[in-house]
Amino acid sequence: MDISQPKLTPKILWLMTISSGLVVANNYYNQPLLGLMAKDFNVSESQISGITMFTQIGYACGLFFLIPLGDMFRRKKIILIDFIFIISSLLAMAVSPSVKLLLPISFIIGFTSVIPQLFIPMAATLAAPEDKSKAVGFVMSGLLLGILGSRVISGYIGDILGWREMYFIAAILMGIVYIFIYVNLSEIYPQFKGNYKNLMLSLVKLFKSDPSLRFAALRGGLSFASLSAFWTPLVFHLEENFHLSKGTASNIAGKFGLVGAFGALAAALMGKVIYKFNKNTILIFTALMIIISWIIFYYGGYTYIGLTIGIILIDIGVQSTQITNQSIIFSNHPEAENRVNTIYMTSYFIGGSMGTFISAYAFEMYNWAGVVGVGGLFALIMLVFHLILMKK
């Protein structure tokens, strides 16, 4: 039986946008807190960086195994059940007695905190055809502000109260969001007919049949690898090369997140104007912007102003790439938006975990120059592949 879907009202759009920001923040609270965690457990920088990597791998797995369910089951029900696991994992993080437990708990936090990737295609589904890119850009701007704000908040709270307290506060926030979603979110009914096995097999079919989806996934993964290569070792860079204490470095690393708000503004703007320009041309410019940011990090990365300018450019470049990629894949597959978003975002966060892993070791071996080399190389590879593949 055909069940009409609700319309995307401003109230629902704002609810999805704010909820996306607050939920995705769970994945990024750890970055400014790594120095404090390393001190608390008396472990090395590369060992504690595994927390960020496990969170990103968990997020990628959650995207792959959970998000396709949005095409098969009622989305509000999925979201509310998932919130129970989010809150439980955040509380477990706050009371964990060892690094060995932090790693699997971080994986679970990432695995469950994928709700924004249900909201983004939901916005595209419910919006009028002419407003799809605008709606996606609006929800994405909330998600990005959540990522950036999480670093500011966790850096400040970590410095004042401690890293465990940050996770207790996060659990409380998730309880509040749960209530708002339970009361206000409209139910979205699925379109896919079949079992979970067929649902997952359809991911393979989509990936094989659509080169534009494969190319978008590759660009997204490489762009996020470049961005993650910067943010993960930043707190250690501030400690070692700016001679700051762990608490102060954590606080300042968080405040740099405010600078990245330009990326969120770029996402909202890109959603409004993207249809006016050739997408291949946009992607060339965004890749060049990311490369230029790494050149600035190389020459100016030992000054606050150099880091600030570089952060503005890399965030605008990466988030504009993201919006352009998602605009391409959603317009090609309106009947399978959750599944194509799964493919894209899984690649995106696999790239992020690669950037985190490699840059952590690059910093340990070659200091800031190693980080710049890793991040710049990911951006350069993205540009080269795009120039080659856009002709096909």
Disulfide bonds with the S-S distance in Angstrom:
none
